[in-house]
Amino acid sequence: MHLAAPNSVAVMYLDNDSPDTSDAYLADGLTEDITTKLGQIARLAVTSNTTMRRYRTATLDPAALGRALRVAQLVSGSVRRAGHRIRVNVELLRARDGVQLWADAYDRTDADLLGIEEDIARAVAGAIAGRLLPGEQAALAERPTQNPEAYDHFLRGNYGIAQRAPDAARRALTEYQAATALDPAFARAYGRMGLAYALFIDWDWPHPGLTDDSLLALDSAAADRALQLDSQSTDGWMAKGYLMVYRHPATFEGVVPAFERAIALDPGNAEAHHQYASLLMAMGRDSSAAAEYRRALALDPQRAITLDNFGTMRYMEHRPDEALRLLDSAIAVDPQAYYAYADRANMRLFRGDVAGARADAEAVARTQPAGYEVQSGPLAATLQALDGDTAGARAQLDRVAAQLPDPAHPGYTAAEWIAIAYLRIGDRDRALSVLESVRPRGLNLWFALRDPGFDPIRDTPRFRALVAQSRPPGTGE
C-alpha cells in the first residue's frame, strides 16, 4: 500500500458557479496559477495541472481521490463572478477522511484576482508546511503583471491553448496579443504566444493569412521579447527551442541548449521534459529521449501525450508490443486523446488488425478538433480502400491534401499520414511524391520516414534519397 507523503497536495479544478458559462476560463486559470504558486514551495509535493484535468469531472470521494492521486491533502472550491465582483470559496481537506483542515471565502473585485491567488496559495502552503520562510513568501508574492486586465486576457489565452484545437489556438493568440498590448513587459504572455505560434507549424494547423514563414517570424519575435524581459522564463526558452527546430530544420542547431536551459530553470516542469524528449527522438537519440520521457512521466504519471509519444518512438524502433501498451495507457488516462487513437490505429493497421484500427479511427473522428482531418482523413481512406472502394479512398486523400495550409508543400506530420495511406491503397508513386514535396526537409521529416508503414518502399532509390537528404551527419546515438 502506497502511503501519501504528508506534504503532498492536489488542487482540484474549482467549480465555475458564475451564471455565464464562458467564465470557465476564470475558474481554470485560478486553479492552475494557485497550483503553480504552490509548486514554487520546495517543501510541498504538488500534483500537476495536467493530471488534475483528468479528475475534474470525477465523482470520487476524498479518500478514493487521495488514493488515486497519492496525496494527503486536497484543495477544492468554487468561483463566482457577478459584474466586477469575484467570490472564491476554497477549502483544504485531509484526503483520507475528508476532514476540513482550513477554509475561507474571498469576495473582491476582479482587479484583485492576483491578490486572491497569492492569499489562497499562502494559506494552503502555511496550513501544510507551517511557517513560511522569507524566500517562500517572496516566491508567492511574485506577480507576472501588475495589470489586472492584461492578466485576464492571459488566462483566457491559456484556456484556449489548452484545448489543442486550431480555432481555440487562434483565439488564444488574440488574447495573448491583447495582454501584451496592455502590458508590454508581460514576459509570460510573450512566452506563451511563442509556444502557440510554434504549435500551428508543428501540428499543421491552418492560420488564414499567415504562412509558416510568417508564423516563424512571429514566434521568433515573441520568444526573443519574452527572454529580453525575463531571461529566466521557462516558456520563453521552450519557445526559443521550438524556433530553432524550424529555423534550422536540418541540424536543430541551438535546440538542445534552449531546452536544457528551460529544464534547468524548472526541473519539475513535465512539459519541458516532454518537449525535450520529443526533440531528442526526432534527432534519433532514442535512449536519451526515453530517459526524458521517463522523467516527464515520473513528474506526471498520467500524462497522455507523453505516453503517446513514447509509444510512437517504440513503434519507430519496431517494438510494437511495448508501443501498444504505452498507447493503451495513454487512452486509459485520457479517453479524449484523439492523437493516441490515431497512432494506435496506424499501428494496428501495420499489424493487420483491421477491426481494431476501424474502432480507433471512429474514436479519432469522434474526438478530434473540428476541421482537423490530418489523421482521421487518411485513416478513413485506408479503411475505405480495404472495403473495396479504392477510387473513393484516393478521392478522400486528395481532398485532405488539398485542404492543408500549403497543399504544394505539406508539413512532415500531414505528409507522413497521407503518404502512408497512399501506400496502403497501392499508390507508391503518389506516396513518394507527397514525401518529396515536404518543405523544409530535415530532422522532423527524417524521423517521420522511420515509420514502419514505409517499410515496403524503404529500399527504393527515391525513398533512400529522401532519407539521405533529411538526415544530417551525426544523427543518432
C-alpha positions, -999 to +999 in steps of 0.1 A: +000+000+000+014+034-010+013+060+018+009+096+007+037+120+017+024+143+045+034+173+024+016+162-008-014+182-021-036+183-052-056+214-062-089+202-077-103+223-105-125+250-090-162+249-100-174+277-122-205+289-103-209+320-125-242+325-144-221+329-175-206+296-186-179+315-206-163+323-172-150+288-171-116+302-181-115+321-148-120+291-126-095+271-146-069+299-146-073+305-109-068+268-103-038+264-125-020+295-111-026+285-075-011+251-084+019+268-100+024+290-070+023+261-046+048+243-068+073+270-061+074+259-024+101+232-024+087+217+008+054+208-009+048+179-034+021+193-057+002+173-083+004+188-118-024+206-136-021+181-164-030+152-140-058+172-123-075+179-156-084+142-159-101+143-125-122+175-130-154+155-135-145+127-111-172+117-086-147+100-062-149+107-025-119+124-009-104+092+003-106+075-031-093+106-049-065+108-024-055+072-031-057+077-068-035+108-067-013+096-038-018+128-019-025+136+017-044+169+011-069+182-014-078+218-022-114+223-036-137+252-041-157+274-064-156+307-083-185+330-090-183+363-109-211+388-108-203+420-127-169+431-115-171+411-082-155+377-077-162+354-049-139+324-043-148+297-017-119+274-010-111+246+015-083+223+023-093+187+031-075+158+046-078+133+019-080+101+040-113+111+057-125+144+041-120+164+073-117+201+066-084+215+077-089+251+066-115+271+047-120+307+037-140+329+013-126+358-008-151+384-020-132+411-040-132+429-073-118+412-104-090+437-103-076+418-073-075+383-088-038+381-085-041+390-048-067+363-043-044+337-058-015+348-036-036+348-004-050+313-011-016+298-020-001+314+011-029+300+034-027+265+019+011+264+020+011+275+056-015+250+066+006+222+052+042+233+057+038+256+087+055+290+090+067+301+055+103+311+051+111+346+037+122+332+003+089+312+001+069+343+010+087+362-018+081+335-043+043+335-036+043+373-038+057+374-073+033+386-100+036+381-138+020+415-144+006+444-124-022+450-150-054+430-140-069+434-174-038+420-191-038+391-167-075+384-176-065+382-213-036+359-203-059+335-185-083+335-215-053+327-237-042+298-215-077+284-215-078+284-253-043+269-259-050+241-235-078+228-258-052+220-285-076+229-314-070+253-343-099+277-336-092+278-298-055+284-305-063+313-328-084+328-301-056+323-276-032+342-298-056+371-299-058+371-261-020+370-257-017+399-281-043+418-261-024+410-229+009+423-242-007+454-257-019+463-222+014+454-206+044+454-230+065+439-202+044+408-197+071+381-202+049+351-196+024+362-222+051+366-248+065+332-239+030+315-243+025+334-275+057+320-289+047+285-280+013+290-296+028+301-329+051+270-328+020+248-324+005+260-356+036+249-375+041+217-356+005+204-358-001+217-394-030+239-382-043+264-407-040+301-398-057+321-426-034+349-439-002+335-423+023+312-440+048+290-420+075+317-426+052+343-412+044+322-381+081+315-377+089+352-377+061+359-351+074+330-330+109+345-331+097+379-321+076+366-292+103+343-279+130+370-281+108+395-263+100+370-235+137+364-229+146+401-231+121+408-204+129+377-183+160+355-190+146+330-165+114+324-185+109+287-190+082+293-216+105+317-234+133+292-236+109+265-248+095+288-274+132+296-284+139+259-287+109+253-310+120+283-330+154+267-336+137+235-348+121+253-377+149+279-383+175+251-386+154+220-396+184+201-409+205+203-378+183+216-349+212+239-341+205+257-307+176+234-298+193+213-272+208+242-253+174+260-252+156+231-238+183+222-213+181+258-201+143+256-197+147+224-177+175+238-155+152+267-147+122+245-138+133+208-133+098+199-122+082+211-155+069+179-171+061+198-203+097+209-207+110+173-202+083+160-226+091+185-254+128+179-250+123+142-253+103+147-285+131+167-300+157+141-290+135+115-305+134+134-338+172+136-337+175+098-334+188+100-298+163+073-287+179+063-254+182+099-243+147+106-254+134+076-234+152+089-203+134+123-207+100+107-213+105+087-181+114+119-162+082+136-176+061+106-165+078+104-131+066+140-126+032+134-142+024+097-145-009+102-162+004+125-190-014+111-221+006+130-247+039+117-232+027+081-231+016+085-267+049+100-280+069+074-260+048+047-276+053+063-311+090+061-306+089+025-296+069+018-327+095+035-348+120+012-332+100-018-343+089-026-307+052-028-314+041-047-282+057-021-259+043+007-282+008-006-279+010-009-241+020+027-239-008+038-263-033+018-243-022+036-212-025+070-229-061+063-239-069+048-204-059+080-187-074+103-213-103+088-234-105+120-254-069+118-267-077+117-304-040+116-313-035+084-293-064+067-310-049+078-344-014+064-335-029+032-323-050+028-354-018+033-375+000+006-355-030-018-357-031-014-395+006-022-396-001-054-376-031-063-398-057-057-371-083-040-393-112-043-368-091-027-341-080+000-364-115+007-375-127+011-339-098+036-333-105+055-365-141+060-354-128+073-320-105+097-338-134+111-358-154+114-326-128+132-305-106+152-329-108+191-331-133+204-356-118+209-391-087+189-383-085+158-405-048+152-409-051+119-392-087+109-395-090+115-432-061+092-442-073+065-418-108+067-432-094+065-467-073+034-459-103+016-444-124+026-474-099+010-497-098-021-476-136-023-480-130-023-518-135+013-527-100+023-539-113+052-561-132+067-532-102+063-509-080+081-534-105+110-537-107+112-499-069+115-497-068+141-525-093+162-506-074+160-473-042+171-491-060+200-508-072+214-475-037+217-460-024+252-452+001+248-481-010+218-503+021+221-525+044+217-496+028+198-467+044+197-432+061+165-422+031+153-400+005+156-427+028+142-453+035+111-432-002+103-427-012+110-462+018+092-478+013+060-457-024+060-467-015+063-504+010+034-499-016+013-482-041+017-511-014+007-536-002+041-550+035+040-544+043+069-568+018+092-552+031+083-517+067+092-527+056+124-544+039+136-512+070+129-492+092+146-518+071+178-516+077+183-479+094+216-471+115+221-452+134+188-453+152+180-421+152+160-389+115+160-385+109+145-419+138+121-413+120+109-381+087+106-399+104+084-425+113+059-398+076+049-396+074+011-402+045+018-426+071+028-451+089-005-449+076-017-484+094+012-501+123+017-477+149+002-502+136+021-533+160+047-547+136+076-543+129+068-506+166+063-498+173+096-514+148+113-491+163+097-460+198+108-471+186+144-478+168+146-445+194+131-421+224+153-413+257+138-403+259+125-367+223+118-362+216+091-336+235+078-307 
